[in-house]
Structures are given as structure tokens and as C-alpha cells.
Amino acid sequence: MATIPHPPSTGPALQTRRPLIVTAEQHILQQQQKHFPEAGGTFSELLASIALATKMIQAKVRSAGLLDILGSAGERNVQGEVQQKLDVYANQALLECLGQRDTVAVLVSEENEEPVTFGRAPETGKYVIFFDPLDGSSNIDVNVSVGTIFSVFRRPPGSEVNSAVLQPGSKQVAAGYVVYGSSTMLVYTTGQGVFGFTLDPGIGAYVLSHENLRMPDHGSTYSVNEAQSDSFPDVYQNFLTGLRTGALRREYSSRYVGSLVADFHRTLLKGGVFLYPPTKGYPSGKLRLLYEANPLAFIAEQAGGSATDGERRIVEIQPHEIHQRTPLVFGSSAEVEEFQRCYKHDSKTARTSTSA
């Protein structure tokens, strides 16, 4: 006679078992209930809208070689850079998904010269969001990883647009990025650690894959566009020489993708240091403070790393305009601290030479 199996236990052991998967939306709600139990859920809905927009973008990226979505759109953005067709699509996806939320007061994009506002009262329009809709888009035609970067601030009570958008990075309440590569991965922080989610195409959801990400204390790679090194300030050249010659007591390899999100993602997981110095062409640096440097600096610090412009933490910089540029050095604490020591030493030497 066949044995009838007993039904699964419904006791305490089953009730406390971890779920098979945790989606990004579930995780955001769990974090909100744990750290901000008084919140009403609007912030979670905001991040869900960002996740939706990035799923739309990744669908286009994955089929870029099959659709008429590759190549230039024939226009230049406010940065003077040639817009790619995917730039335009990604920007529109984020504007539409986020603009429908009453909680959004202002959107600031790399692709728009001015902030996008909705005239919402402070009691409803609570958040200001910055984003680079498709970082590294010039690489899309050669199938190199690209990404989306975002940063979220609260709107100061009763503030006008200018004061709402020109806040230092230390005021961020959330930041993240999505890397569209061999898999699509969302990484975000709300100041309570860094978490990574991989998009499962089978169910169309971001699933928790990297819990409490920590950047290694030191690494073995450096990332910089060495073709431009002759135009770097002396402190950067001296630091790079130390990395190449082993003067910093470790052997380093060079790894540079040229897509900021991809270079950051590798550094987050593997450690090391990334540098984008000032150059003759970009004496203030090339990367944008509000929607590139600030969010990545926030994530780096939450993961145990560091981010600086040489003189100060990136998140301490007071912005004066929305497309402001900055030098950027981020990575493992050991490498960034060594760079800052070099920077202070060279600055002190330069001041001594000038006074003499």
C-alpha cells in the first residue's frame, strides 16, 4: 500500500524560514519598516519607479543590435556631447516613470539643461532626484557595459527649485546605479548599507543577490585613462608612478573600461582605486558632481570605501550649479588614503616653493 506523505509542518521552523527570493521591492519595504517605521511608503514607491524605468532601459539595451536604437540621435546635450538614441530613450523612460509620482518635486538629468519641475506643493512634492540616464552610452555600439546612476534628496521645507537642487551630497537619502552587462544588476543604498539585486529575466524582477556589500580595504587594480596622463596634475602622475613601480608596497594591474558604472562596479566588488583627474581640456574635472560623483561617493562610503576630489570628501562639496564638474578619486580606503597623503604632501611642497 502506498504511503501518503504527511503535509509539511506549519510550526515555528517553517514560519521563520527565509524566503526563497527577496525582490528589490520587498527589500525596500523591509528596510523601510525596520529603519523608518513611521514612513508612509511613498519613498518605496519612488524607488520602485526607478527600478521600472531601468527594466525598460535594459530591454532596449539587450535588443540594441536588433532594433534601430544604435548610433547617434543627431543632437548634442547640454554637455556638448553627442546624444545617442539610447540616451534619449533612457532619459524619457526615467522622466515619465518618475514624473507620474506626486512625491517628486524636481528631476535633474544629464540630458536636460534645466531642472524639470512640476509645480507641486512642498507637502506633496517631497523629493528631488538626479540621474545620469545612460552612463557610458558612447560604448553601446561596441557592446560594452553601460549603466544608469541616480541620487535622491529630500526637498527642504518651503524651498524654491534652486535651493532644493543645490544640496551637498551628505544630504542624500538614497543613491544607486544599474549596470547593464552580462547580467543586469541594481545596487542601492539608503544609508543603511549597500545591497545588490540581479534582474531575473524569468520573473522580470530584481532579486537580492549581494547582501550588505563591502568594498575590500585594499585592492590590486587601478583604473584611469592613462592616455591622458601627460596632462594630469603632478600629484596624480606621482601617485600613479607609485602604483606602477611598487613604491606603495603592492603590485597593481591597470583595469579601465571607460564606462563609469562598470569601473565603479568592479572597484566595489574587487577593491582598488579609480581616478578621473583634472586635465588641460577639463581643468575642473570631467565627471558631474550631482548625478555621477555624489551618488557613487555615497555608495562607496556606505560600503566602507572612500571618495574624494583630493581636498575633501566628495559629499562635502557645496554645489553651485546643476551640471558642475569635479575631479573624482574613489575606491578602497587604503588606496584613497594613500592618494590623499600624496595630495597633501604635493600641495604642501608647492606652497613651500611658492613662498620661497
Beta strands, then each sheet from edge to edge (+ up, - down):
strand 1: 72-76
strand 2: 82-84
strand 3: 104-109
strand 4: 116-117
strand 5: 127-135
strand 6: 146-154
strand 7: 172-180
strand 8: 184-189
strand 9: 194-200
strand 10: 205-210
strand 11: 221-223
strand 12: 253-254
strand 13: 273-276
strand 14: 287-288
strand 15: 306-308
strand 16: 325-326
strand 17: 328-331
sheet 1: 1+ 2-
sheet 2: 4+ 3- 5- 6+ 7- 8+ 9- 10+
sheet 3: 12+ 11+ 13+ 17- 15+
sheet 4: 14+ 16-
end
